[in-house]
Amino acid sequence: MKRRYQAYPEYKESQIFGISSIPTHWLVGKVKFVTNNLDKSRVPLSADERGKKQGVYPYYGASGIIDHVDEYIFDSTNILFGEDGANLLARSTPIAFLAKGKYWVNNHAHILSPKDRLCEYWVRVLDSIDITPLVSGSAQPKLTAEALGNLKLVFPPSLEERKLISDFLDHETAKIDTLIEKQQQLIKLLKEKRQAVVSHAVTKGLNPEAPKKDSGVEWLGDVPEHWKVSKFGYISQVVRGGSPRPAGDPTLFNGDYSPWVTVAEITKDDEIYLTKTETFLTKKGSEQCRVFSSGTLLLSNSGATLGVPSILKIDANANDGVVGFESLQLNSEFAYFYLSTLTEDLRERIKQGSGQPNLNTDIVKDIAVPVPPENEVNEIIDSIKQLRNRYSNLIAKADNAIKLMQERRSALISAAVTGKIDVRNWQMPEVSEEEVV
């Protein structure tokens, strides 16, 4: 940062938490002096009320859009600032963000209208500030309107300099965002390629010269002639997990006796094996539902994340959003890789139905599955693992590049809005004819 951008000629102490010094001509002020608070215009709606008002206008909460309704409160650009929730401290998403056009805001986000209307400038200032000392509450972090209004800011006195900083950041962050988007596209392509390679291996085998036959299943197509084609209901006992009742009973849940598998744990990452759980059942809770043994193949069967497989490495209970394949007469890793290629297809098939998306045991039992000879199964698994590792390494590199660029983006914004770099001599580059075309 320092090698590319110059600092201001002179600085003074800021006397603000987290900011040691600022340019001598900059000001120290409070949020309430540079913005108007519009919190009185907020209107919270319950989930039932929103359900009756479904529409096209964004409905904002503390961290962004959470629904869409058929009316709007605002028709302007304003800054929304999270009022409560874990994100105030975790900062996993911006705590200050812009809302534009027509929208509705509930009572979990403060609404600020900058007096100079430079929303793009002030949202970056606000999102860069450490608010930790002002957040109250531990179980439910909260930033009151009064605390936000008294939050101290640093900024240049002239509208022209604030506008220049905003234009500079628009231009520079756009370049970084373009690089990030390219890496995100690369990750998407790598995942698609990895999935295609896995799908081909578990349905066509590793020998491209092997004679093929019609599987008898339209979406499966041809398979090697010497392979069998079966259904999961024929080669395993497909059983659904179960949840102790009543739900939330402290004598059943949050214990220390048996690992408790939920859909969220199966779908939270891309790992083959599930080795631990976040929560446990009590002994009484565990006795009320099935225990799946280590090595059991599981599949999420409900909600938006249905169709994701995982293999247990522990004995565990699983809730009713999960089905297990017991006495499976097929290598569980091969079955895992095969099911992983069907996730999107299964979701699409369920979408065509009605009601809550759900893979009942009859649907799962009816899923066709290719069954190669055991020696080929082992070869296919070894090949897939090697290819997965190769693609995973490439994906990890791209993901790391994204994180570094995001860090650079945040650092650049922070440096510009706290006066660490002087952009007063910066000029918007001219756009060439080639770039316009």
Buried (B, 14 or more C-beta within 10 A) or exposed (E): EEEEBEBBEEBEEBEBEEBEBBBEBBEBBEBBEBBEBBBEEBEEBEEEEBEEBEBEBBBBBBBBBBBBBEEBBBEEBBBBBBBBBBBBEEBEEBBBBEBEEBBBBBBBBBBBBBEEEBBBBBBBBBBBBEBEEBBEEEEEBBBBBEBBBEBBBBBBEEEEBBBBBBBBBEEBBEEBEEBBEEBEEBBEEBBEEBBEBBBEBBBBBBEEEBEBEEBEBEEBEEBBEEBEBBBBBEBBEBBBBBBBEEEEBEEBBBBEBBBBBBBEBBBBEEEBBBEEBEEBBBEBBBBBBBBBEEBBBBBBBBEEBBBBBBBBBBBBBBBBBBBBBBEBEBBBBBBBBBBBBBBEEBBEBBEEEEEEBEBEBEBBBEBBBBBBEEEBBBBBBEBBEEBBEEBBEBBEBBBEBBEEBEEBBBEBBBBBBBBBBBBBEBEEEEEEEEEEE
